[in-house]
């Protein structure tokens, strides 16, 4: 696993083979660094060039080169350096094709959690899928879920709230909830966002982003404990010493009516001091979604339709200073405000969805709100033996919700108000070493190390009151007399990690590496709940005297790998890695007393084989990975029943079984003709629950469902993403070139959550089309998303609120089809326009 810590020359990242005629590739003779920067800005190549290689070298320039790759070769002529294409849009400058240590700043391990996000895929002994700035822009991706849906064997398991994103990677998802953390870590410039699953907010908007890097398989030796299935790192663009401004926006209407969704991004980059000593970058982003899901029963009962909507606003200020060539200082502050409708409002009946009716059966009382801010400070110091980094971050998240649960407006079940705060302070130190010769040991050795410490405090307060539909069950009792419950919970978590790895290359083609992470995690959980009124006497209100419990876990996560470079453009590797998700504690109380359950770690063990290859001077790239993963003691909510009482069943988290996941990923990128770029990302994933010993919520103890031998939830066996774009290399008018792009996405059938009655969801296919004009500074396009208006859902709940209601179904006024399962639907067709201009 190797990582670049060198200078990265970023351009507009447009496919090099689509660039125009000779007049557009003109670079004067100058120092090599400036020539590469100019070429990147003019052609769109992403060029990675280590400082120690390009410093002090001169370039003869490029004049009249018909294509960007030829211009690059001209610029490097006489420098002793060569270009090594990583894919059709990115290239790494090195000393020569036969020396694997030419890129002296390529290292492995700890640096993978840093912020720059540039990887040499031929030096990575793990599966990495990257969406760069080019792909994000061309597909108009401003939502992380949309980006991840293009990644093989990654599945977004429903989006009930715009502030929270739940993922399944290679069939492994967060099943247990709880407080120990998710299975897939979400990072923003190396800062972990979803440190706590319960109530955790993590769904960073993708504005002014350099790349989205998706790491498949356990990543605990390089990222954190919360990466047993994988990790996602969103890398933002950093300030440069160039004055620039840009404005981008899109607007589109859903097929469900006059419901619009769109976004606006304003970027300003200003060099405050010369020679990169201080630069600032300010980004303002806003997105608005009028929604496409109806509440209040929609038109089905002849009542006015209200849409579930959301609005998000973000601002990010970044400062970068290079007071010396060997010292880089980065500061970043991001603030995001989101207003959105209730979580339950997005549950749509799947039977009615197939009829084209996006209807929710629970009516949110009003918008919820989430405020999120992140401050990050990083210091990077380059030395002759490697790079030392310190990253300090503080993240605060506040969410307020007010949910009014109604089947229809005349049946008011309950009201719930909930406030939660999550504050995290973290510190990470890393050392990324350079290759060294050690005594008589043949070849070279690279070592890396890191230390991370974080403290998270989560506080939540909840008020639940029952509406008239419940209180009227007791004649003469008002909702105020019926009462409800009031409570709070607080969790404190201290998480530490010490990790390191070493890579030995005894001969140029062969590399052996090993890494180990030691983690210590301590959790303290407090809660208290008070029942008020008649609901307390009936056992409907949960009463919990003050309780405080603590638990701690230690874990060792190893990783070993071997890679072999058969040529400069063909590499194979094999690896073994482990991930350990900490255990935790779940508790509840009732008139019989307090129940406390400690659950153990969840462990994944992963074996992986991979091949990386390029052909025809980088015009064809083929990457393939095969994997087998064993999941032990996976965590899941189980049911506690109180027979002979009116106390409703309670659920708590426990370790309930084992499972397996195996499959493969294939990535192909090709440029068969000048101006034509084709991509294919395919994933095959088979999962099985091999052992199960838990009691599911809603299960009849005398007739338990068959769970063993079934697939994990939210794990389609096959996923496919295809894209094709043609950009005419001949300008149509001025410097404007025409382009057309098509994107296709497919998912096979999959099962919903592990419940007493599991729903099978149909697979789906969507097609997006784009047609427009672009130059280096301007583009305008017309787009259609899900143009065939495919109706699909991305997750489901087996239990429909209507089927468990104490009221007769006829009271809802809804058709019989509404008794089917409910789930989170994907968006219908959206047609719109998008434009961008740079100054």
RACOR-V986605 format. One line per field, one symbol per residue. burial: b if it has 24 or more other ideal C-beta (glycine too) atoms within 12 Angstrom, else e. A space follows every 50 residues. Layout:
# RACOR-V986605
burial: ???
This chain:
# RACOR-V986605
burial: bbbbbbbbbbbbbbbbbbbbeeebbbbeeeebbbbbbbbbbbbbbbbbbb bbbbeebebebbeebbbbbbbbbbbbbebebbbbbbbbbbbbbbbeeebb bbbbbbbbbbbbbbbbbbbbbbbbbbbbbbbbbbbbbbbbbbbbbbbbbb bbbbbbbbbbbbbbbbbbbbbbbbbbbbbbbbbbbbbbbbbbbbbbbbbb bbbbbbbbbbbbbbbbbbbbbbbbbbbbbbbbbbbbbbbbbbebebbbbb bbbbbbeebbbbbbbbbbbeeeeeebebbbbbbbbbbbbbbbbbbbbbeb beeebbbbbbbbbbbbbbbbbbeeeeebbbbbbbbbbbbbbbbbbbbbbb bbbeeebbbbbbbbbebbbbbbbbbbbbbbbbeeebbbbbbbbbbbbbbb bbbbbbbbbebbbbbbbbbbbbbbbbbbbbbbbbbeeeeeeeebbbbbbb bbbbbbbbbbbbbbbbbbbbbeeeeeeebeebbbbbbbbbbbbbbbbbbb bbbbbeeebebbbbbbbbbbbbbbbbbbbbbbbbbbebebbbbbeebebe bbbebebbbbbbbbbeebbebbbbbbbbbbbbbbbbbbbbeeebbbbbbb bbbbbbbbbbbbbbeeebbbbbbbbbbbbbbbbbbbbbbbeeeeeebebb bbbbbbbbbbbbbbbbbbbbbeebbbbbbbbbbbbbbbbeebebbbbbbe eeeebebeebbbbbbbbbbbbbbbbbbbbeeeeeeebbbbbbbbbbbbeb bbbbbbbbbbbbbbbbbbbbbbbbbbebbbbbbbbbbebbbbbbbbbbbb bbbebebeeeebbbeeebebbbbbbbbbbbbbbbbbebe
